[in-house]
Amino acid sequence: MKMLLALMLISAPVAAMADTVTLTPEQAEAAKEAGAARNARAAALGLEPGQDKAIHGEMGVAIGTGGYRSVYGTAIVPLGDNATLGLSFANEQYGNGRYRQGY
């Protein structure tokens, strides 16, 4: 079993490098045209290319030994043309104290 795991770990980077995507000249031109069209739509809305007005963020939870639990989140909210609001929160609870912390 250890030998099989070792072989899998050794071959994993090689397998990942084997996947290469190559575009034909026609596909490359179509991708460029699609990007130019997207940038034109953004410019018509008054946005700079690549800038969007969506809210972005992440959330997570953790559950651990002895009743440990945690929840956290963050969000970046564009406000108008020249402002951005960043919000974050976190809450941790360490459980019932029956388990000794530290060494």
All heavy atoms as an XYZ file, in Angstrom:
740
protein
N       0.829     -1.198      0.000
C       0.000      0.000      0.000
C       0.865      1.251      0.000
O       0.583      2.192     -0.713
C      -0.927     -0.044      1.222
C      -1.898      1.074      1.259
S      -3.049      0.903     -0.109
C      -4.162      2.180      0.224
N       1.934      1.261      0.793
C       2.820      2.418      0.838
C       3.495      2.633     -0.509
O       3.686      3.759     -0.938
C       3.867      2.254      1.934
C       3.304      2.363      3.325
C       4.393      2.218      4.354
C       3.822      2.246      5.758
N       4.849      2.096      6.776
N       3.844      1.539     -1.173
C       4.494      1.640     -2.477
C       3.529      2.244     -3.504
O       3.918      3.091     -4.303
C       4.972      0.262     -2.939
C       5.699      0.320     -4.262
S       7.180      1.312     -4.150
C       8.385      0.045     -4.174
N       2.279      1.827     -3.464
C       1.271      2.364     -4.383
C       1.079      3.858     -4.150
O       1.019      4.646     -5.096
C      -0.055      1.623     -4.204
C      -1.212      2.125     -5.057
C      -0.890      1.965     -6.537
C      -2.482      1.392     -4.703
N       1.013      4.266     -2.883
C       0.863      5.681     -2.559
C       2.072      6.473     -3.042
O       1.933      7.562     -3.609
C       0.662      5.857     -1.055
C       0.466      7.281     -0.562
C      -0.758      7.901     -1.220
C       0.330      7.310      0.933
N       3.274      5.935     -2.842
C       4.484      6.615     -3.289
C       4.495      6.772     -4.804
O       4.851      7.829     -5.339
C       5.720      5.853     -2.824
N       4.084      5.751     -5.539
C       4.031      5.838     -6.990
C       3.007      6.871     -7.452
O       3.240      7.608     -8.413
C       3.708      4.469     -7.598
C       4.833      3.439     -7.527
C       4.334      2.090     -8.001
C       6.032      3.892     -8.336
N       1.873      6.942     -6.760
C       0.858      7.927     -7.114
C       1.370      9.341     -6.895
O       1.136     10.239     -7.705
C      -0.418      7.681     -6.308
C      -1.174      6.445     -6.739
S      -2.548      5.994     -5.669
C      -3.481      7.487     -5.581
N       2.077      9.560     -5.795
C       2.597     10.891     -5.501
C       3.677     11.301     -6.493
O       3.767     12.455     -6.891
C       3.138     10.945     -4.075
C       2.082     10.883     -2.973
C       2.744     10.796     -1.616
C       1.164     12.082     -3.046
N       4.491     10.355     -6.898
C       5.554     10.660     -7.850
C       4.976     10.973     -9.225
O       5.429     11.875     -9.917
C       6.557      9.477     -7.927
C       7.344      9.397     -6.625
C       7.506      9.645     -9.105
C       8.177      8.149     -6.495
N       3.952     10.242     -9.636
C       3.401     10.426    -10.977
C       2.403     11.582    -11.063
O       2.056     12.008    -12.158
C       2.732      9.138    -11.447
O       1.606      8.854    -10.640
N       1.926     12.110     -9.949
C       0.908     13.163     -9.974
C       1.359     14.418    -10.718
O       0.621     14.921    -11.556
C       0.464     13.503     -8.550
N       2.564     14.966    -10.477
C       2.950     16.163    -11.216
C       3.059     15.909    -12.716
O       2.719     16.762    -13.519
C       4.305     16.531    -10.625
C       4.349     15.874     -9.298
C       3.512     14.638     -9.432
N       3.509     14.737    -13.109
C       3.636     14.423    -14.529
C       2.260     14.379    -15.185
O       2.062     14.897    -16.275
C       4.378     13.070    -14.712
C       4.408     12.675    -16.173
C       5.781     13.168    -14.151
N       1.288     13.791    -14.498
C      -0.060     13.719    -15.048
C      -0.669     15.106    -15.190
O      -1.382     15.383    -16.141
C      -0.938     12.836    -14.169
N      -0.377     15.999    -14.251
C      -0.935     17.347    -14.314
C      -0.337     18.137    -15.475
O      -1.018     18.933    -16.102
C      -0.693     18.070    -12.997
N       0.932     17.928    -15.776
C       1.578     18.664    -16.856
C       1.190     18.122    -18.228
O       1.401     18.778    -19.231
C       3.096     18.617    -16.682
C       3.588     19.441    -15.511
S       5.370     19.550    -15.430
C       5.820     17.881    -15.004
N       0.653     16.924    -18.304
C       0.329     16.316    -19.584
C      -0.869     16.984    -20.263
O      -1.011     16.881    -21.471
C       0.061     14.829    -19.401
N      -1.720     17.680    -19.513
C      -2.899     18.319    -20.091
C      -2.538     19.711    -20.609
O      -2.271     20.624    -19.839
C      -4.011     18.439    -19.049
C      -4.515     17.085    -18.602
O      -4.432     16.133    -19.397
O      -4.989     16.987    -17.464
N      -2.514     19.859    -21.918
C      -2.219     21.137    -22.547
C      -3.335     21.456    -23.526
O      -3.729     20.608    -24.323
C      -0.871     21.088    -23.300
O       0.152     20.732    -22.379
C      -0.557     22.422    -23.923
N      -3.829     22.669    -23.469
C      -4.880     23.106    -24.375
C      -4.250     24.042    -25.394
O      -3.609     25.029    -25.032
C      -6.011     23.827    -23.612
C      -7.054     24.355    -24.564
C      -6.615     22.892    -22.586
N      -4.434     23.741    -26.645
C      -3.911     24.572    -27.723
C      -5.076     25.053    -28.578
O      -5.906     24.255    -29.004
C      -2.930     23.771    -28.596
O      -1.893     23.257    -27.762
C      -2.313     24.645    -29.660
N      -5.130     26.353    -28.811
C      -6.181     26.924    -29.635
C      -5.720     27.011    -31.081
O      -4.561     27.331    -31.357
C      -6.547     28.320    -29.143
C      -7.094     28.449    -27.729
C      -7.351     29.913    -27.396
C      -8.358     27.645    -27.559
N      -6.647     26.785    -31.969
C      -6.363     27.023    -33.382
C      -6.357     28.528    -33.601
O      -6.886     29.298    -32.781
C      -7.438     26.367    -34.271
O      -8.691     27.019    -34.032
C      -7.555     24.873    -34.005
N      -5.796     28.999    -34.686
C      -5.827     30.446    -34.942
C      -7.252     31.003    -34.978
O      -7.489     32.121    -34.515
C      -5.144     30.576    -36.309
C      -4.221     29.398    -36.373
C      -4.950     28.293    -35.652
N      -8.195     30.213    -35.492
C      -9.593     30.666    -35.538
C     -10.172     30.786    -34.129
O     -10.890     31.744    -33.817
C     -10.449     29.696    -36.366
C     -10.097     29.655    -37.832
C      -8.904     28.745    -38.137
O      -8.532     27.910    -37.287
O      -8.339     28.898    -39.229
N      -9.868     29.819    -33.264
C     -10.358     29.869    -31.884
C      -9.730     31.042    -31.132
O     -10.400     31.713    -30.347
C     -10.050     28.556    -31.164
C     -10.856     27.386    -31.653
C     -10.371     26.078    -31.041
O      -9.176     25.878    -30.825
N     -11.316     25.181    -30.758
N      -8.441     31.295    -31.366
C      -7.766     32.418    -30.707
C      -8.398     33.738    -31.137
O      -8.629     34.624    -30.311
C      -6.274     32.399    -31.028
N      -8.688     33.866    -32.421
C      -9.320     35.094    -32.917
C     -10.723     35.264    -32.334
O     -11.124     36.373    -31.960
C      -9.366     35.075    -34.445
C      -9.787     36.385    -35.053
C      -8.855     37.540    -34.707
O      -7.633     37.322    -34.600
O      -9.361     38.660    -34.526
N     -11.475     34.159    -32.225
C     -12.820     34.226    -31.641
C     -12.746     34.646    -30.174
O     -13.579     35.423    -29.698
C     -13.515     32.875    -31.771
N     -11.753     34.160    -29.443
C     -11.584     34.544    -28.034
C     -11.250     36.028    -27.911
O     -11.771     36.722    -27.029
C     -10.505     33.692    -27.383
N     -10.397     36.519    -28.808
C     -10.061     37.949    -28.789
C     -11.292     38.806    -29.083
O     -11.511     39.834    -28.440
C      -8.976     38.247    -29.820
C      -7.620     37.697    -29.456
C      -6.635     37.992    -30.572
C      -5.335     37.266    -30.377
N      -4.414     37.466    -31.508
N     -12.092     38.389    -30.057
C     -13.299     39.135    -30.403
C     -14.306     39.122    -29.255
O     -14.954     40.134    -28.982
C     -13.928     38.555    -31.671
C     -13.119     38.830    -32.917
C     -13.655     38.121    -34.151
O     -14.701     37.442    -34.055
O     -13.019     38.246    -35.209
N     -14.432     37.979    -28.581
C     -15.352     37.902    -27.439
C     -14.893     38.830    -26.320
O     -15.713     39.508    -25.681
C     -15.448     36.468    -26.940
N     -13.599     38.900    -26.075
C     -13.068     39.808    -25.048
C     -13.295     41.261    -25.415
O     -13.653     42.083    -24.571
N     -13.098     41.576    -26.708
C     -13.331     42.961    -27.152
C     -14.808     43.328    -27.020
O     -15.137     44.449    -26.608
C     -12.869     43.116    -28.595
N     -15.699     42.393    -27.329
C     -17.137     42.662    -27.183
C     -17.505     42.863    -25.720
O     -18.292     43.757    -25.383
C     -17.947     41.512    -27.784
N     -16.928     42.056    -24.834
C     -17.199     42.209    -23.400
C     -16.704     43.563    -22.915
O     -17.388     44.255    -22.154
C     -16.522     41.070    -22.620
C     -16.809     41.135    -21.118
C     -16.034     40.090    -20.332
N     -14.608     40.336    -20.454
C     -13.722     39.455    -20.914
N     -14.096     38.267    -21.302
N     -12.449     39.763    -21.003
N     -15.513     43.991    -23.354
C     -14.980     45.288    -22.944
C     -15.823     46.429    -23.498
O     -15.998     47.457    -22.832
C     -13.527     45.427    -23.388
C     -12.604     44.534    -22.579
O     -12.971     44.041    -21.512
N     -11.402     44.313    -23.095
N     -16.373     46.260    -24.704
C     -17.239     47.301    -25.278
C     -18.531     47.430    -24.472
O     -19.006     48.556    -24.227
C     -17.552     46.969    -26.739
N     -19.109     46.295    -24.047
C     -20.320     46.359    -23.208
C     -20.020     47.034    -21.880
O     -20.808     47.842    -21.380
C     -20.869     44.948    -22.976
C     -21.590     44.364    -24.160
C     -22.350     43.086    -23.799
N     -21.534     42.063    -23.173
C     -20.834     41.128    -23.827
N     -20.860     41.082    -25.146
N     -20.129     40.233    -23.162
N     -18.859     46.726    -21.298
C     -18.480     47.348    -20.024
C     -18.286     48.848    -20.195
O     -18.713     49.641    -19.349
C     -17.210     46.698    -19.475
N     -17.660     49.269    -21.299
C     -17.448     50.695    -21.546
C     -18.783     51.410    -21.728
O     -18.950     52.550    -21.284
C     -16.558     50.886    -22.767
N     -19.756     50.750    -22.365
C     -21.076     51.355    -22.549
C     -21.772     51.571    -21.206
O     -22.571     52.489    -21.060
C     -21.936     50.472    -23.454
N     -21.444     50.736    -20.211
C     -22.018     50.886    -18.871
C     -21.208     51.829    -17.994
O     -21.539     52.059    -16.841
C     -22.109     49.516    -18.187
C     -23.067     48.511    -18.817
C     -22.920     47.153    -18.138
C     -24.497     49.006    -18.703
N     -20.101     52.346    -18.529
C     -19.260     53.258    -17.761
C     -18.236     52.559    -16.896
O     -17.660     53.173    -16.007
N     -17.991     51.298    -17.147
C     -17.007     50.548    -16.371
C     -15.691     50.470    -17.128
O     -15.669     50.448    -18.356
C     -17.506     49.121    -16.113
C     -18.821     48.969    -15.366
C     -19.223     47.509    -15.316
C     -18.696     49.529    -13.970
N     -14.612     50.409    -16.397
C     -13.319     50.164    -17.021
C     -13.249     48.680    -17.379
O     -13.875     47.850    -16.712
C     -12.193     50.523    -16.061
C     -12.143     51.992    -15.704
C     -11.063     52.289    -14.685
O     -10.180     51.429    -14.486
O     -11.108     53.358    -14.095
N     -12.495     48.315    -18.415
C     -12.386     46.892    -18.762
C     -11.885     46.073    -17.561
O     -10.925     46.445    -16.896
C     -11.355     46.880    -19.891
C     -11.458     48.235    -20.503
C     -11.781     49.157    -19.354
N     -12.582     44.988    -17.283
C     -12.205     44.113    -16.177
C     -12.810     44.504    -14.840
O     -12.691     43.782    -13.871
N     -13.432     45.672    -14.746
C     -14.030     46.120    -13.495
C     -15.509     45.742    -13.489
O     -16.216     46.005    -14.455
C     -13.886     47.631    -13.351
C     -14.514     48.194    -12.101
C     -14.506     49.719    -12.094
O     -14.299     50.342    -13.122
N     -14.748     50.293    -10.947
N     -15.962     45.112    -12.447
C     -17.386     44.813    -12.349
C     -17.945     45.391    -11.057
O     -17.222     45.848    -10.202
C     -17.656     43.311    -12.451
C     -17.076     42.525    -11.300
O     -16.499     43.122    -10.373
O     -17.204     41.298    -11.313
N     -19.233     45.400    -10.960
C     -19.909     45.973     -9.793
C     -20.515     44.899     -8.909
O     -21.421     45.164     -8.143
C     -21.014     46.932    -10.258
C     -20.504     48.125    -11.015
C     -19.781     49.069    -10.107
C     -19.356     50.315    -10.861
N     -18.731     51.292    -10.017
N     -20.018     43.668     -9.005
C     -20.557     42.575     -8.207
C     -19.916     42.551     -6.822
O     -18.800     43.030     -6.623
C     -20.314     41.242     -8.906
N     -20.630     41.982     -5.884
C     -20.103     41.761     -4.535
C     -19.300     40.466     -4.564
O     -19.758     39.450     -5.073
C     -21.242     41.665     -3.514
C     -22.029     42.971     -3.483
C     -20.704     41.312     -2.138
C     -23.280     42.909     -2.644
N     -18.096     40.500     -4.027
C     -17.241     39.316     -3.962
C     -16.908     39.030     -2.502
O     -16.787     39.938     -1.697
C     -15.953     39.533     -4.749
C     -16.180     39.729     -6.211
N     -16.347     38.684     -7.074
C     -16.293     40.859     -6.957
C     -16.533     39.144     -8.294
N     -16.522     40.481     -8.243
N     -16.738     37.762     -2.161
C     -16.396     37.424     -0.797
C     -16.280     35.937     -0.595
O     -16.269     35.151     -1.546
N     -16.188     35.557      0.666
C     -16.092     34.147      1.031
C     -16.652     33.939      2.421
O     -16.731     34.874      3.216
C     -14.647     33.657      0.974
C     -13.739     34.312      1.994
C     -12.304     33.835      1.915
O     -11.942     33.189      0.923
O     -11.551     34.105      2.842
N     -17.044     32.709      2.686
C     -17.535     32.329      4.010
C     -16.959     30.958      4.333
O     -16.636     30.187      3.438
C     -19.063     32.264      4.038
C     -19.742     33.599      3.858
S     -21.511     33.492      4.037
C     -21.647     33.181      5.780
N     -16.860     30.659      5.619
C     -16.365     29.349      6.007
C     -16.816     28.972      7.393
O     -17.247     29.817      8.190
N     -16.716     27.694      7.670
C     -17.041     27.164      8.989
C     -15.986     26.144      9.367
O     -15.318     25.568      8.510
C     -18.435     26.493      9.021
C     -19.527     27.501      8.761
C     -18.515     25.354      8.043
N     -15.834     25.915     10.671
C     -14.914     24.896     11.172
C     -15.554     24.228     12.381
O     -16.229     24.880     13.184
C     -13.584     25.523     11.567
N     -15.337     22.946     12.476
C     -15.815     22.167     13.616
C     -14.647     21.323     14.087
O     -13.975     20.696     13.273
C     -17.000     21.260     13.222
C     -18.155     22.118     12.700
C     -17.442     20.403     14.387
C     -19.283     21.328     12.095
N     -14.423     21.308     15.386
C     -13.252     20.589     15.876
C     -13.498     19.808     17.143
O     -14.635     19.610     17.585
N     -12.420     19.384     17.754
C     -12.441     18.554     18.951
C     -12.928     19.340     20.159
O     -12.634     20.512     20.312
C     -11.006     18.034     19.233
O     -10.530     17.396     18.070
C     -10.987     17.073     20.401
N     -13.665     18.675     21.023
C     -14.069     19.277     22.288
C     -15.114     20.358     22.154
O     -15.223     21.228     23.016
N     -15.875     20.367     21.088
C     -16.920     21.367     20.928
C     -16.477     22.636     20.229
O     -17.239     23.590     20.137
N     -15.243     22.674     19.733
C     -14.779     23.864     19.007
C     -15.618     24.063     17.751
O     -15.921     23.128     17.027
C     -13.307     23.721     18.609
C     -12.837     24.837     17.718
C     -12.460     26.055     18.254
C     -12.799     24.690     16.334
C     -12.053     27.090     17.444
C     -12.393     25.717     15.516
C     -12.015     26.918     16.071
O     -11.614     27.943     15.265
N     -15.997     25.312     17.491
C     -16.684     25.649     16.263
C     -16.399     27.110     15.916
O     -16.164     27.945     16.789
C     -18.169     25.373     16.354
C     -18.883     26.041     17.482
C     -20.260     25.395     17.678
N     -20.942     25.947     18.812
C     -20.824     25.509     20.057
N     -20.010     24.504     20.323
N     -21.498     26.067     21.033
N     -16.419     27.368     14.633
C     -16.077     28.695     14.152
C     -16.852     28.968     12.866
O     -17.104     28.057     12.082
C     -14.572     28.754     13.872
O     -14.227     29.944     13.216
N     -17.215     30.223     12.669
C     -17.835     30.677     11.427
C     -17.213     32.038     11.096
O     -16.936     32.840     11.991
C     -19.375     30.741     11.537
C     -19.815     31.724     12.597
C     -19.998     31.075     10.202
N     -16.952     32.275      9.815
C     -16.332     33.535      9.426
C     -16.762     33.893      8.006
O     -17.243     33.048      7.250
C     -14.807     33.447      9.498
C     -14.227     32.345      8.651
C     -13.862     32.581      7.333
C     -14.058     31.076      9.163
C     -13.346     31.571      6.548
C     -13.536     30.059      8.382
C     -13.174     30.324      7.077
O     -12.661     29.313      6.302
N     -16.586     35.144      7.670
C     -16.934     35.592      6.332
C     -16.351     36.956      6.034
O     -15.980     37.697      6.942
N     -16.256     37.264      4.761
C     -15.785     38.570      4.315
C     -16.463     38.908      2.996
O     -16.823     38.018      2.238
C     -14.244     38.597      4.170
O     -13.822     39.919      3.873
C     -13.764     37.652      3.104
N     -16.657     40.190      2.753
C     -17.273     40.642      1.506
C     -16.660     41.975      1.107
O     -16.360     42.818      1.948
C     -18.780     40.792      1.671
N     -16.472     42.145     -0.195
C     -16.019     43.404     -0.774
C     -17.176     43.926     -1.617
O     -17.628     43.259     -2.548
C     -14.756     43.213     -1.636
C     -13.635     42.579     -0.810
C     -14.321     44.518     -2.271
C     -13.158     43.419      0.353
N     -17.658     45.135     -1.277
C     -18.845     45.696     -1.914
C     -18.471     47.001     -2.609
O     -18.086     47.966     -1.940
C     -19.947     45.966     -0.857
C     -21.202     46.492     -1.516
C     -20.226     44.728     -0.034
N     -18.565     47.065     -3.946
C     -18.322     48.328     -4.640
C     -19.448     49.318     -4.328
O     -20.619     48.960     -4.369
C     -18.336     47.954     -6.118
C     -18.229     46.476     -6.163
C     -18.768     45.964     -4.875
N     -19.082     50.569     -4.017
C     -20.053     51.624     -3.724
C     -19.835     52.762     -4.717
O     -18.832     53.455     -4.658
C     -19.889     52.151     -2.300
C     -20.047     51.142     -1.172
C     -19.707     51.793      0.157
C     -21.457     50.590     -1.149
N     -20.751     52.918     -5.635
C     -20.626     53.996     -6.610
C     -19.426     53.799     -7.513
O     -19.034     52.682     -7.823
N     -18.829     54.920     -7.945
C     -17.705     54.867     -8.869
C     -16.346     54.893     -8.178
O     -15.358     54.432     -8.737
C     -17.771     56.043     -9.848
C     -18.952     55.932    -10.790
O     -19.364     54.792    -11.079
O     -19.456     56.979    -11.229
N     -16.279     55.451     -6.962
C     -14.970     55.681     -6.354
C     -14.828     55.132     -4.946
O     -13.942     55.564     -4.214
C     -14.683     57.184     -6.316
C     -14.626     57.774     -7.703
O     -14.038     57.187     -8.602
N     -15.261     58.922     -7.879
N     -15.682     54.218     -4.540
C     -15.602     53.739     -3.164
C     -15.834     52.225     -3.113
O     -16.500     51.654     -3.959
C     -16.635     54.436     -2.294
N     -15.244     51.613     -2.111
C     -15.404     50.180     -1.868
C     -15.553     49.966     -0.379
O     -14.867     50.598      0.427
C     -14.178     49.402     -2.369
O     -13.994     49.687     -3.754
C     -14.353     47.916     -2.202
N     -16.454     49.079     -0.004
C     -16.679     48.744      1.395
C     -16.222     47.305      1.621
O     -16.609     46.402      0.873
C     -18.165     48.877      1.733
C     -18.609     48.409      3.122
C     -17.981     49.281      4.202
C     -20.115     48.437      3.217
N     -15.406     47.099      2.626
C     -14.977     45.751      2.996
C     -15.582     45.380      4.344
O     -15.470     46.136      5.313
N     -16.256     44.234      4.408
C     -16.881     43.759      5.642
C     -16.313     42.387      5.987
O     -16.152     41.548      5.100
C     -18.397     43.630      5.456
C     -19.159     44.874      5.048
C     -20.576     44.513      4.649
C     -19.170     45.860      6.199
N     -16.053     42.160      7.260
C     -15.588     40.852      7.717
C     -16.197     40.549      9.077
O     -16.478     41.456      9.860
C     -14.065     40.825      7.854
O     -13.453     40.967      6.608
N     -16.391     39.270      9.360
C     -16.849     38.860     10.676
C     -16.253     37.496     10.996
O     -15.867     36.743     10.117
C     -18.379     38.807     10.769
C     -18.976     37.649     10.027
C     -19.217     36.444     10.687
C     -19.282     37.739      8.691
C     -19.762     35.373     10.002
C     -19.826     36.680      8.007
C     -20.069     35.484      8.656
N     -16.168     37.212     12.281
C     -15.688     35.911     12.741
C     -16.278     35.635     14.116
O     -16.485     36.559     14.910
C     -14.169     35.879     12.813
N     -16.571     34.391     14.389
C     -17.069     33.969     15.694
C     -16.470     32.603     15.993
O     -16.614     31.675     15.213
C     -18.593     33.901     15.683
C     -19.160     33.542     17.046
O     -18.422     33.359     18.001
N     -20.458     33.429     17.124
N     -15.784     32.500     17.132
C     -15.190     31.232     17.560
C     -15.721     30.865     18.929
O     -15.832     31.720     19.809
C     -13.670     31.347     17.665
C     -12.958     31.351     16.350
C     -11.460     31.340     16.539
O     -10.951     32.261     17.202
O     -10.818     30.423     16.032
N     -16.038     29.607     19.115
C     -16.428     29.088     20.422
C     -15.589     27.860     20.689
O     -15.475     26.978     19.833
C     -17.916     28.768     20.452
C     -18.765     30.015     20.256
C     -20.245     29.717     20.291
O     -20.664     28.584     20.456
N     -21.044     30.753     20.135
N     -15.029     27.807     21.881
C     -14.072     26.754     22.199
C     -14.683     25.564     22.922
O     -13.976     24.717     23.419
C     -12.898     27.330     22.991
C     -12.061     28.234     22.137
C     -12.242     29.601     22.163
C     -11.129     27.702     21.264
C     -11.488     30.426     21.354
C     -10.369     28.517     20.454
C     -10.551     29.880     20.509
O      -9.813     30.695     19.696
N     -15.974     25.473     22.978
C     -16.594     24.271     23.510
C     -16.785     24.293     25.009
O     -16.823     25.332     25.655
N     -16.863     23.082     25.549
C     -17.259     22.934     26.944
C     -16.098     22.934     27.927
O     -16.307     22.801     29.114
C     -18.079     21.645     27.103
C     -17.314     20.436     26.588
O     -16.104     20.464     26.487
N     -18.042     19.378     26.278
N     -14.871     23.000     27.483
C     -13.738     23.076     28.396
C     -13.328     21.751     29.014
O     -12.485     21.713     29.905
N     -13.905     20.652     28.582
C     -13.529     19.350     29.135
C     -12.171     18.897     28.643
O     -11.522     18.069     29.249
C     -14.574     18.293     28.762
C     -15.870     18.494     29.489
C     -16.881     17.432     29.267
N     -16.493     16.381     28.345
C     -17.326     15.573     27.721
N     -18.628     15.735     27.903
N     -16.903     14.650     26.909
N     -11.714     19.442     27.522
C     -10.423     19.064     26.965
C      -9.397     20.097     27.347
O      -9.630     21.301     27.248
C     -10.519     18.928     25.445
C     -11.361     17.768     25.010
C     -12.722     17.912     24.829
C     -10.788     16.522     24.808
C     -13.512     16.845     24.437
C     -11.565     15.453     24.421
C     -12.927     15.616     24.230
O     -13.692     14.550     23.849
N      -8.241     19.654     27.752
C      -7.177     20.552     28.136
C      -6.541     21.144     26.888
O      -6.235     20.431     25.946
C      -6.127     19.772     28.920
C      -5.188     20.664     29.681
C      -4.219     19.847     30.464
N      -3.048     19.704     29.586
C      -2.116     18.788     29.751
N      -2.213     17.921     30.700
N      -1.093     18.733     28.952
N      -6.327     22.445     26.889
C      -5.680     23.100     25.756
C      -4.203     23.279     26.069
O      -3.826     23.559     27.198
C      -6.335     24.438     25.468
C      -7.781     24.296     25.059
C      -8.419     25.630     24.781
O      -7.781     26.645     24.733
N      -9.744     25.614     24.604
N      -3.384     23.165     25.044
C      -1.943     23.296     25.260
C      -1.314     21.966     25.621
O      -1.915     20.910     25.515
N      -0.083     22.033     26.094
C       0.650     20.814     26.432
C       0.973     20.759     27.897
O       1.281     21.647     28.551
C       1.948     20.721     25.617
C       1.666     20.539     24.158
C       1.728     21.606     23.278
C       1.299     19.301     23.662
C       1.480     21.435     21.943
C       1.042     19.115     22.319
C       1.132     20.185     21.471
O       0.878     20.013     20.146
